[in-house]
Amino acid sequence: MGKLAKRLILLLVLTAIGVAVGIAVHLLLGGRQGESSDDDIIAKALEAQQQAAGGKPIVKKDRPAGDVVEAVRILGELRAKAKEAPDEAARGLRAFIEKAPDSPDSFEARLILADLLAKGGDVAAALKLLDAVAAEPNGGPRATRARTERAKLRAKSDPATARRELEAILRDDSHEPTLQNAARLELGRIELHAGQFLTAIATLTPLTQRGYAEKAPALDLIRQAIEGHIEHLAKANDPQAILTWGAEMMKKFPELASLRSTLRYHQAAALRQTGRLTDARLLAERLRRDDPTLEPACAAELKRITDAETAAGILRDPAAFLKAKADGKETRAHLDGDIAADAAWAKAQSPLVLTGTVTVKQGATLTIEPGTVVQFLLGARLVVQGALVARGTPEAPIRFTSAIEKDPTPFDGDGIFFADSSDDARCLLEHAIVEYQRVGVDCSASSPTLRDCLLARNGNAALRAAEGAEPRLDGLCRIENNDSVGVLAQGTALTLRRCLILKNGGDGIRLADKAKGTIEACRIRDNAGHGIALDNFASPTIQVNEIAANRGCGIHANRFSQPTIQANAIRDNAGAGIRCTLSSPATITANLIEGNRDYPITLEKSDATIAANLVLRNRPYGLNCAREASPQIEGNWIEGNSAAGILIGEGSSPLITRNAILGHAKAISNSSTNTIQAKDNYFGDVTDAKMADLIFDKGDENALGEVIWHPRLPAAPPRPPAPTLDLPPLP
């Protein structure tokens, strides 16, 4: 820039400063060139009051600006004092009103005093003050505020009058929208308290459709109204309305997550009343699993469902089965109690029905013949304290299933439990199917082997391991279509090799509480939650897997988890490919991270080593150091990830070196105040002048930190190879 141009800019800046100072002095001295100057002063002086009071004060043009500023100052002090010294504030407000009873400020003082008196219980005096403000000549918005506050106070004693006043405000479009919203909120509250639930919902719904200040309280009132109407429908014995209307409300108000439990509880009862007993049981069991606070209510409803099933001839309950057996209406063999010596279950005996807890005692071995079918009634469980050898064949698998052949649910039995005393070396499930159990296979401080098994359609988990258990799954185990999480491990060392973890209703695999182990050569696909979720110091090795098309993240590591993630294909997940939060440093190397619909890698308050990965065609951006993340990003190929290759958020300070960062509007975008070291990277065949367009930093906004990108690599570094995966075939 030339010297002449610099002098012109300096002259313009000095001129602008001089004009601004002149205006300020002019205003402070009360000078005016017509009435508009005082109006500007008054409007600015009243801005804080307007925000605090929720309305727009009336400005009288014939008042000196200094008087208005002083009045606003006094009212501000009295408003603040009302919170700590209400009596003193009330005396000050009364004195203020007496000094100039007809001034606009005195009417504002009446509003403040009315609120103070109402909170103190003197509703009559508050109403008298609000009457005066509502009748203020040319009161405008302040009068509307007074009418709304008056309606609020009258709502309990005279709801009809309060309703009429609020409805009149809503009908009159001359009122400001913010004041009409306040009136609408109060009208909805009145309708709710009057038991007019549907009217309350209709009145309040417009407040939820934009970012109004009243949205949160309106949603809370709507929640109460929906709960009230559902209770009304339940008392009116209208189950069909509960089902249809409840589903409509959940769809219409997705923000009300806490409402879902109430609606689902009533819908379970409605399904029972309409004879849809299996659906009723499924809904009640899911609710009991997902919301433990409703355990007693759900248990009572499930008992009613069981009684209805028994009356309909559905023998899911052990007592009903045994009665049918005693009456000669049931021919299946049944088992209950302890197995204290070696025993065998043969295919010829099956189906064998477990009516309660069958325990293989310590020192005993239960051997199950190929092709045997073991059925579970409600609450039935096979407990292994000794040894279980259940070795089926591909042609004749052993099946652990529900005793209900028509319309079983994922919660019918309580599954197989390997206790801490079990003989790990002789506990084997091979070519076995475990289905329709609350937990398919449960392990506590035990280490059974599962080989070529199918764990499907179970309720709370297909496999659960806790308290130091070390189960081993290999040889193409399939864990699919379970109602919730596929594999749940807490404080264990789990081994999963060549498994299929598919289409489960929650996370595919969830490891927590210092869980570790190996997840290797598995396909983890199409799960409703994360592919792999890690929490609370989990530290597994995750290698050579396909983790794809899950509705959450491919891998989500949280709370001090420290996974090693290497040579995986992590692609097409709805969330991030890998997300690390709350001090979860990960080692992420040699992966293909491609086509995920959120960031390929997101770090929040977590560091990581990110090396030799292919990061391709993710959206909306590339690597995301969101907050307080300082990873080492080295030797990656980062290409075609929509708008930016690497994002750097506040508090983050990554080290970026020897990467290829190609095909982005911005190669590196630094929104932190830190200086970022990004030397020796390859940005394509671009000039230094073009590099300014590829970097977002303090050159674009002075408050940001600098990205030091030079020197840069003159040629592309070696492109990391895609991982070679040897995966089991999909079914």
Beta strands, then each sheet from edge to edge (+ up, - down):
strand 1: 333-339
strand 2: 343-345
strand 3: 352-360
strand 4: 365-368
strand 5: 373-376
strand 6: 381-384
strand 7: 387-391
strand 8: 398-402
strand 9: 416-418
strand 10: 428-430
strand 11: 432-435
strand 12: 439-444
strand 13: 449-451
strand 14: 454-456
strand 15: 461-466
strand 16: 472-474
strand 17: 478-480
strand 18: 485-490
strand 19: 493-497
strand 20: 500-502
strand 21: 509-512
strand 22: 516-520
strand 23: 523-525
strand 24: 532-535
strand 25: 541-543
strand 26: 546-548
strand 27: 555-558
strand 28: 564-566
strand 29: 569-571
strand 30: 578-581
strand 31: 586-589
strand 32: 592-594
strand 33: 601-604
strand 34: 608-611
strand 35: 614-616
strand 36: 623-627
strand 37: 632-634
strand 38: 637-639
strand 39: 644-648
strand 40: 655-657
strand 41: 660-662
strand 42: 666-670
strand 43: 676-677
strand 44: 695-696
strand 45: 707-708
sheet 1: 1+ 3+ 5+ 8+ 11+ 14+ 17+ 20+ 23+ 26+ 29+ 32+ 35+ 38+ 41+
sheet 2: 1+ 3+ 6+ 9+ 12+ 15+ 18+ 21+ 24+ 27+ 30+ 33+ 36+ 39+ 42+ 44+
sheet 3: 2+ 4+ 7+ 10+ 13+ 16+ 19+ 22+ 25+ 28+ 31+ 34+ 37+ 40+
sheet 4: 43+ 45+
end
